[in-house]
Amino acid sequence: MLVLTRKQGEKILIGDDIVITVLDVRGDSIRIGVDAPRGISIQRAEILTAVTEANLEANMAAGRSDEAAADQLRSSLGLPAPVTPAP
């Protein structure tokens, strides 16, 4: 992982066509802008994790679970394995 310190208005370039710009710094929060081609998907990790978990739960509730696939998906997203209740 590359760790950089940037000030407001400064940019980070990724490849030839992605630009990250620090827009604003307030206390412990920053606003960033991402300029990338339309074909590049940009998502917030916490939203992707929440949607994935909701989809897994819905599949389990509907009885359409493939535990091996669900475990692999959780693992690839860095999510913990579900806790099974004691009988």
The first five atom37 places (N, CA, C, CB, O) and aatype in JSON, in Angstrom:
{
  "aatype": [12, 10, 19, 10, 16, 1, 11, 5, 7, 6, 11, 9, 10, 9, 7, 3, 3, 9, 19, 9, 16, 19, 10, 3, 19, 1, 7, 3, 15, 9, 1, 9, 7, 19, 3, 0, 14, 1, 7, 9, 15, 9, 5, 1, 0, 6, 9, 10, 16, 0, 19, 16, 6, 0, 2, 10, 6, 0, 2, 12, 0, 0, 7, 1, 15, 3, 6, 0, 0, 0, 3, 5, 10, 1, 15, 15, 10, 7, 10, 14, 0, 14, 19, 16, 14, 0, 14],
  "atom_mask": [
    [1, 1, 1, 1, 1],
    [1, 1, 1, 1, 1],
    [1, 1, 1, 1, 1],
    [1, 1, 1, 1, 1],
    [1, 1, 1, 1, 1],
    [1, 1, 1, 1, 1],
    [1, 1, 1, 1, 1],
    [1, 1, 1, 1, 1],
    [1, 1, 1, 0, 1],
    [1, 1, 1, 1, 1],
    [1, 1, 1, 1, 1],
    [1, 1, 1, 1, 1],
    [1, 1, 1, 1, 1],
    [1, 1, 1, 1, 1],
    [1, 1, 1, 0, 1],
    [1, 1, 1, 1, 1],
    [1, 1, 1, 1, 1],
    [1, 1, 1, 1, 1],
    [1, 1, 1, 1, 1],
    [1, 1, 1, 1, 1],
    [1, 1, 1, 1, 1],
    [1, 1, 1, 1, 1],
    [1, 1, 1, 1, 1],
    [1, 1, 1, 1, 1],
    [1, 1, 1, 1, 1],
    [1, 1, 1, 1, 1],
    [1, 1, 1, 0, 1],
    [1, 1, 1, 1, 1],
    [1, 1, 1, 1, 1],
    [1, 1, 1, 1, 1],
    [1, 1, 1, 1, 1],
    [1, 1, 1, 1, 1],
    [1, 1, 1, 0, 1],
    [1, 1, 1, 1, 1],
    [1, 1, 1, 1, 1],
    [1, 1, 1, 1, 1],
    [1, 1, 1, 1, 1],
    [1, 1, 1, 1, 1],
    [1, 1, 1, 0, 1],
    [1, 1, 1, 1, 1],
    [1, 1, 1, 1, 1],
    [1, 1, 1, 1, 1],
    [1, 1, 1, 1, 1],
    [1, 1, 1, 1, 1],
    [1, 1, 1, 1, 1],
    [1, 1, 1, 1, 1],
    [1, 1, 1, 1, 1],
    [1, 1, 1, 1, 1],
    [1, 1, 1, 1, 1],
    [1, 1, 1, 1, 1],
    [1, 1, 1, 1, 1],
    [1, 1, 1, 1, 1],
    [1, 1, 1, 1, 1],
    [1, 1, 1, 1, 1],
    [1, 1, 1, 1, 1],
    [1, 1, 1, 1, 1],
    [1, 1, 1, 1, 1],
    [1, 1, 1, 1, 1],
    [1, 1, 1, 1, 1],
    [1, 1, 1, 1, 1],
    [1, 1, 1, 1, 1],
    [1, 1, 1, 1, 1],
    [1, 1, 1, 0, 1],
    [1, 1, 1, 1, 1],
    [1, 1, 1, 1, 1],
    [1, 1, 1, 1, 1],
    [1, 1, 1, 1, 1],
    [1, 1, 1, 1, 1],
    [1, 1, 1, 1, 1],
    [1, 1, 1, 1, 1],
    [1, 1, 1, 1, 1],
    [1, 1, 1, 1, 1],
    [1, 1, 1, 1, 1],
    [1, 1, 1, 1, 1],
    [1, 1, 1, 1, 1],
    [1, 1, 1, 1, 1],
    [1, 1, 1, 1, 1],
    [1, 1, 1, 0, 1],
    [1, 1, 1, 1, 1],
    [1, 1, 1, 1, 1],
    [1, 1, 1, 1, 1],
    [1, 1, 1, 1, 1],
    [1, 1, 1, 1, 1],
    [1, 1, 1, 1, 1],
    [1, 1, 1, 1, 1],
    [1, 1, 1, 1, 1],
    [1, 1, 1, 1, 1]
  ],
  "atom_positions": [
    [[0.84, -1.17, 0.0], [0.0, 0.0, 0.0], [0.89, 1.24, 0.0], [-0.96, -0.01, 1.21], [1.84, 1.34, 0.77]],
    [[0.56, 2.16, -0.86], [1.26, 3.43, -0.91], [0.53, 4.42, -0.01], [1.35, 3.97, -2.38], [-0.69, 4.59, -0.15]],
    [[1.23, 5.05, 0.9], [0.63, 6.03, 1.81], [1.23, 7.39, 1.49], [0.88, 5.64, 3.32], [2.45, 7.57, 1.5]],
    [[0.35, 8.37, 1.22], [0.79, 9.71, 0.85], [0.14, 10.75, 1.74], [0.47, 9.99, -0.63], [-0.95, 10.53, 2.28]],
    [[0.8, 11.86, 1.9], [0.21, 13.02, 2.57], [-0.06, 14.06, 1.49], [1.15, 13.59, 3.69], [0.83, 14.39, 0.71]],
    [[-1.26, 14.57, 1.45], [-1.67, 15.55, 0.44], [-2.37, 16.7, 1.13], [-2.59, 14.91, -0.63], [-2.97, 16.53, 2.2]],
    [[-2.3, 17.87, 0.54], [-2.99, 19.05, 1.02], [-4.17, 19.34, 0.11], [-2.04, 20.27, 1.1], [-4.27, 18.8, -1.0]],
    [[-5.06, 20.18, 0.59], [-6.23, 20.54, -0.21], [-5.8, 21.05, -1.59], [-7.07, 21.61, 0.51], [-4.9, 21.87, -1.71]],
    [[-6.47, 20.54, -2.62], [-6.17, 20.93, -3.99], [-5.11, 20.07, -4.67], [0.0, 0.0, 0.0], [-4.98, 20.11, -5.9]],
    [[-4.35, 19.29, -3.9], [-3.33, 18.44, -4.49], [-3.97, 17.17, -5.06], [-2.26, 18.08, -3.46], [-5.05, 16.77, -4.64]],
    [[-3.28, 16.55, -6.01], [-3.83, 15.42, -6.74], [-2.92, 14.21, -6.66], [-4.08, 15.78, -8.19], [-1.73, 14.32, -6.41]],
    [[-3.53, 13.05, -6.89], [-2.81, 11.78, -7.02], [-3.22, 11.2, -8.36], [-3.12, 10.79, -5.82], [-4.41, 11.14, -8.67]],
    [[-2.26, 10.78, -9.16], [-2.54, 10.2, -10.46], [-2.37, 8.68, -10.38], [-1.62, 10.8, -11.54], [-1.38, 8.19, -9.84]],
    [[-3.34, 7.95, -10.93], [-3.28, 6.5, -10.99], [-3.34, 6.13, -12.47], [-4.44, 5.8, -10.17], [-4.35, 6.35, -13.13]],
    [[-2.26, 5.58, -12.97], [-2.19, 5.28, -14.4], [-2.27, 6.56, -15.2], [0.0, 0.0, 0.0], [-1.85, 7.63, -14.75]],
    [[-2.8, 6.44, -16.41], [-2.9, 7.6, -17.3], [-4.24, 8.31, -17.22], [-2.65, 7.17, -18.7], [-4.38, 9.42, -17.74]],
    [[-5.25, 7.68, -16.59], [-6.59, 8.24, -16.71], [-7.41, 8.3, -15.42], [-7.33, 7.46, -17.69], [-8.62, 8.51, -15.49]],
    [[-6.79, 8.13, -14.25], [-7.51, 8.26, -12.99], [-6.82, 9.33, -12.15], [-7.57, 6.9, -12.22], [-5.61, 9.28, -11.93]],
    [[-7.6, 10.3, -11.68], [-7.07, 11.4, -10.87], [-7.88, 11.49, -9.58], [-7.11, 12.76, -11.65], [-9.11, 11.6, -9.61]],
    [[-7.19, 11.45, -8.44], [-7.8, 11.64, -7.12], [-7.39, 13.03, -6.65], [-7.34, 10.51, -6.08], [-6.21, 13.36, -6.63]],
    [[-8.38, 13.85, -6.29], [-8.11, 15.22, -5.85], [-8.63, 15.42, -4.44], [-8.76, 16.25, -6.81], [-9.77, 15.05, -4.14]],
    [[-7.82, 15.99, -3.56], [-8.26, 16.35, -2.21], [-9.04, 17.65, -2.34], [-7.04, 16.51, -1.2], [-8.47, 18.68, -2.69]],
    [[-10.35, 17.61, -2.08], [-11.21, 18.77, -2.25], [-11.3, 19.64, -1.01], [-12.58, 18.33, -2.66], [-11.29, 20.86, -1.09]],
    [[-11.38, 18.99, 0.16], [-11.6, 19.75, 1.39], [-11.11, 18.93, 2.57], [-13.1, 20.12, 1.56], [-11.21, 17.71, 2.57]],
    [[-10.58, 19.61, 3.58], [-10.14, 18.96, 4.82], [-10.81, 19.69, 5.97], [-8.58, 18.98, 4.97], [-10.66, 20.9, 6.13]],
    [[-11.57, 18.92, 6.78], [-12.26, 19.49, 7.95], [-12.1, 18.56, 9.12], [-13.77, 19.74, 7.65], [-12.68, 17.47, 9.14]],
    [[-11.33, 18.95, 10.09], [-11.12, 18.1, 11.27], [-10.52, 16.77, 10.87], [0.0, 0.0, 0.0], [-9.45, 16.71, 10.27]],
    [[-11.24, 15.69, 11.22], [-10.72, 14.36, 10.89], [-11.35, 13.79, 9.63], [-10.96, 13.42, 12.05], [-11.25, 12.59, 9.38]],
    [[-12.0, 14.63, 8.82], [-12.61, 14.18, 7.57], [-12.0, 14.9, 6.38], [-14.12, 14.39, 7.6], [-11.59, 16.06, 6.47]],
    [[-11.96, 14.2, 5.27], [-11.53, 14.83, 4.03], [-12.57, 14.52, 2.95], [-10.12, 14.33, 3.6], [-13.25, 13.5, 3.01]],
    [[-12.69, 15.4, 1.99], [-13.52, 15.16, 0.81], [-12.58, 14.96, -0.35], [-14.54, 16.35, 0.53], [-11.66, 15.76, -0.57]],
    [[-12.81, 13.88, -1.09], [-11.97, 13.62, -2.24], [-12.84, 13.51, -3.49], [-11.14, 12.33, -2.05], [-14.01, 13.15, -3.42]],
    [[-12.24, 13.84, -4.61], [-12.9, 13.68, -5.89], [-12.14, 12.65, -6.71], [0.0, 0.0, 0.0], [-10.91, 12.61, -6.69]],
    [[-12.88, 11.82, -7.43], [-12.27, 10.8, -8.27], [-12.71, 11.04, -9.7], [-12.66, 9.36, -7.8], [-13.9, 11.03, -10.0]],
    [[-11.75, 11.26, -10.57], [-12.03, 11.44, -12.0], [-11.48, 10.21, -12.71], [-11.38, 12.77, -12.57], [-10.27, 10.0, -12.76]],
    [[-12.4, 9.4, -13.27], [-12.0, 8.15, -13.93], [-12.9, 7.9, -15.13], [-12.07, 6.95, -12.93], [-13.99, 8.46, -15.21]],
    [[-12.45, 7.09, -16.06], [-13.29, 6.76, -17.22], [-14.59, 6.08, -16.79], [-12.52, 5.84, -18.19], [-14.65, 5.46, -15.73]],
    [[-15.62, 6.22, -17.59], [-16.93, 5.64, -17.26], [-16.88, 4.14, -17.02], [-17.9, 5.93, -18.37], [-17.68, 3.62, -16.24]],
    [[-15.98, 3.44, -17.66], [-15.91, 2.0, -17.53], [-15.3, 1.52, -16.22], [0.0, 0.0, 0.0], [-15.33, 0.32, -15.94]],
    [[-14.77, 2.42, -15.42], [-14.15, 2.07, -14.14], [-15.21, 2.17, -13.05], [-12.94, 3.0, -13.83], [-15.84, 3.22, -12.88]],
    [[-15.4, 1.09, -12.31], [-16.36, 1.07, -11.21], [-15.7, 1.67, -9.96], [-16.86, -0.38, -10.92], [-14.6, 1.27, -9.58]],
    [[-16.38, 2.64, -9.33], [-15.89, 3.26, -8.11], [-16.98, 3.07, -7.06], [-15.54, 4.79, -8.32], [-18.09, 3.58, -7.21]],
    [[-16.64, 2.33, -5.99], [-17.62, 2.04, -4.95], [-17.0, 2.24, -3.58], [-18.16, 0.61, -5.09], [-15.8, 2.07, -3.4]],
    [[-17.84, 2.6, -2.61], [-17.4, 2.67, -1.22], [-17.41, 1.26, -0.66], [-18.31, 3.63, -0.38], [-18.4, 0.54, -0.8]],
    [[-16.32, 0.86, -0.04], [-16.17, -0.51, 0.45], [-17.27, -0.89, 1.44], [-14.8, -0.68, 1.12], [-17.77, -2.02, 1.39]],
    [[-17.66, 0.01, 2.33], [-18.67, -0.34, 3.33], [-20.03, -0.6, 2.71], [-18.79, 0.77, 4.37], [-20.8, -1.41, 3.22]],
    [[-20.35, 0.09, 1.61], [-21.62, -0.15, 0.92], [-21.58, -1.5, 0.21], [-21.91, 0.99, -0.1], [-22.55, -2.26, 0.28]],
    [[-20.49, -1.79, -0.46], [-20.34, -3.08, -1.13], [-20.45, -4.23, -0.14], [-19.01, -3.15, -1.89], [-21.1, -5.24, -0.41]],
    [[-19.81, -4.08, 1.02], [-19.87, -5.1, 2.06], [-21.29, -5.29, 2.56], [-18.95, -4.74, 3.22], [-21.75, -6.43, 2.71]],
    [[-22.01, -4.21, 2.83], [-23.38, -4.29, 3.33], [-24.3, -4.96, 2.31], [-23.91, -2.9, 3.68], [-25.12, -5.8, 2.68]],
    [[-24.18, -4.61, 1.06], [-25.02, -5.2, 0.01], [-24.71, -6.69, -0.14], [-24.81, -4.47, -1.34], [-25.62, -7.5, -0.28]],
    [[-23.43, -7.04, -0.12], [-23.05, -8.44, -0.23], [-23.61, -9.26, 0.92], [-21.53, -8.58, -0.28], [-24.16, -10.34, 0.71]],
    [[-23.49, -8.74, 2.15], [-24.03, -9.43, 3.31], [-25.55, -9.59, 3.2], [-23.67, -8.68, 4.6], [-26.09, -10.65, 3.53]],
    [[-26.24, -8.54, 2.76], [-27.69, -8.61, 2.61], [-28.07, -9.66, 1.56], [-28.26, -7.24, 2.22], [-29.03, -10.4, 1.76]],
    [[-27.33, -9.72, 0.47], [-27.61, -10.72, -0.56], [-27.37, -12.13, -0.05], [-26.76, -10.47, -1.8], [-28.14, -13.04, -0.35]],
    [[-26.31, -12.33, 0.7], [-26.03, -13.65, 1.28], [-27.14, -14.06, 2.24], [-24.68, -13.64, 2.01], [-27.58, -15.21, 2.22]],
    [[-27.58, -13.14, 3.08], [-28.65, -13.44, 4.03], [-29.96, -13.76, 3.3], [-28.86, -12.27, 4.99], [-30.68, -14.67, 3.7]],
    [[-30.25, -13.03, 2.23], [-31.47, -13.29, 1.47], [-31.42, -14.66, 0.82], [-31.68, -12.2, 0.41], [-32.42, -15.39, 0.81]],
    [[-30.28, -15.02, 0.27], [-30.14, -16.35, -0.33], [-30.29, -17.45, 0.7], [-28.79, -16.48, -1.03], [-30.9, -18.48, 0.43]],
    [[-29.73, -17.24, 1.88], [-29.84, -18.23, 2.96], [-31.3, -18.38, 3.38], [-28.96, -17.84, 4.17], [-31.78, -19.5, 3.56]],
    [[-32.0, -17.26, 3.55], [-33.4, -17.29, 3.98], [-34.28, -17.97, 2.94], [-33.89, -15.87, 4.24], [-35.28, -18.61, 3.29]],
    [[-33.92, -17.85, 1.66], [-34.71, -18.45, 0.59], [-34.31, -19.91, 0.36], [-34.55, -17.65, -0.7], [-34.87, -20.58, -0.51]],
    [[-33.36, -20.4, 1.13], [-32.94, -21.78, 0.99], [-32.11, -22.04, -0.26], [0.0, 0.0, 0.0], [-32.01, -23.18, -0.7]],
    [[-31.53, -21.01, -0.83], [-30.74, -21.16, -2.06], [-29.26, -20.97, -1.77], [-31.2, -20.15, -3.12], [-28.53, -20.36, -2.55]],
    [[-28.82, -21.5, -0.65], [-27.43, -21.23, -0.27], [-26.47, -22.25, -0.84], [-27.3, -21.2, 1.23], [-26.76, -23.44, -0.9]],
    [[-25.36, -21.77, -1.24], [-24.22, -22.59, -1.62], [-23.14, -22.16, -0.64], [-23.79, -22.41, -3.17], [-22.43, -21.17, -0.87]],
    [[-23.01, -22.9, 0.45], [-22.11, -22.49, 1.53], [-20.68, -22.27, 1.07], [-22.12, -23.53, 2.63], [-20.02, -21.32, 1.51]],
    [[-20.19, -23.1, 0.19], [-18.8, -22.95, -0.28], [-18.64, -21.63, -1.01], [-18.4, -24.12, -1.2], [-17.65, -20.92, -0.8]],
    [[-19.6, -21.28, -1.87], [-19.52, -20.01, -2.61], [-19.67, -18.83, -1.65], [-20.61, -19.94, -3.7], [-18.96, -17.83, -1.79]],
    [[-20.58, -18.95, -0.68], [-20.79, -17.86, 0.29], [-19.53, -17.65, 1.13], [-21.98, -18.17, 1.2], [-19.13, -16.51, 1.37]],
    [[-18.91, -18.75, 1.57], [-17.68, -18.63, 2.36], [-16.55, -18.0, 1.55], [-17.25, -20.0, 2.89], [-15.79, -17.18, 2.06]],
    [[-16.45, -18.39, 0.29], [-15.4, -17.83, -0.58], [-15.63, -16.33, -0.79], [-15.37, -18.56, -1.94], [-14.68, -15.55, -0.77]],
    [[-16.89, -15.93, -0.99], [-17.21, -14.51, -1.18], [-16.89, -13.72, 0.08], [-18.69, -14.33, -1.56], [-16.28, -12.65, 0.01]],
    [[-17.29, -14.24, 1.24], [-16.98, -13.57, 2.5], [-15.47, -13.4, 2.66], [-17.57, -14.36, 3.7], [-14.98, -12.33, 3.03]],
    [[-14.75, -14.47, 2.37], [-13.3, -14.45, 2.53], [-12.66, -13.41, 1.61], [-12.71, -15.83, 2.25], [-11.76, -12.67, 2.03]],
    [[-13.11, -13.35, 0.37], [-12.51, -12.41, -0.59], [-12.79, -10.96, -0.21], [-13.02, -12.67, -1.99], [-12.02, -10.07, -0.55]],
    [[-13.9, -10.73, 0.51], [-14.23, -9.37, 0.95], [-13.69, -9.07, 2.35], [-15.73, -9.16, 0.93], [-13.86, -7.96, 2.86]],
    [[-13.04, -10.07, 2.97], [-12.49, -9.87, 4.31], [-13.56, -9.85, 5.38], [0.0, 0.0, 0.0], [-13.36, -9.24, 6.44]],
    [[-14.69, -10.52, 5.13], [-15.79, -10.55, 6.09], [-15.64, -11.78, 6.99], [-17.15, -10.57, 5.37], [-15.12, -12.8, 6.56]],
    [[-16.09, -11.67, 8.24], [-15.98, -12.82, 9.13], [-16.97, -13.92, 8.75], [-16.21, -12.4, 10.58], [-18.0, -13.65, 8.14]],
    [[-16.64, -15.15, 9.11], [-17.55, -16.27, 8.88], [-18.75, -16.12, 9.81], [-16.83, -17.65, 9.1], [-18.61, -15.6, 10.92]],
    [[-19.93, -16.58, 9.38], [-21.11, -16.45, 10.24], [-20.98, -17.33, 11.47], [-22.37, -16.82, 9.46], [-20.33, -18.38, 11.44]],
    [[-21.59, -16.9, 12.55], [-21.58, -17.66, 13.79], [-22.81, -18.55, 13.8], [-21.56, -16.72, 15.04], [-23.94, -18.08, 13.67]],
    [[-22.59, -19.85, 13.97], [-23.72, -20.78, 14.0], [-24.16, -20.95, 15.46], [-23.35, -22.16, 13.36], [-23.33, -21.19, 16.34]],
    [[-25.47, -20.83, 15.71], [-25.96, -20.94, 17.08], [-25.78, -22.35, 17.62], [-27.41, -20.53, 17.15], [-25.89, -23.32, 16.88]],
    [[-25.52, -22.46, 18.92], [-25.38, -23.76, 19.56], [-26.76, -24.42, 19.65], [-24.73, -23.63, 20.98], [-27.75, -23.72, 19.87]],
    [[-26.83, -25.75, 19.49], [-28.14, -26.44, 19.55], [-28.74, -26.43, 20.93], [-28.0, -27.86, 19.1], [-29.83, -26.97, 21.13]]
  ]
}
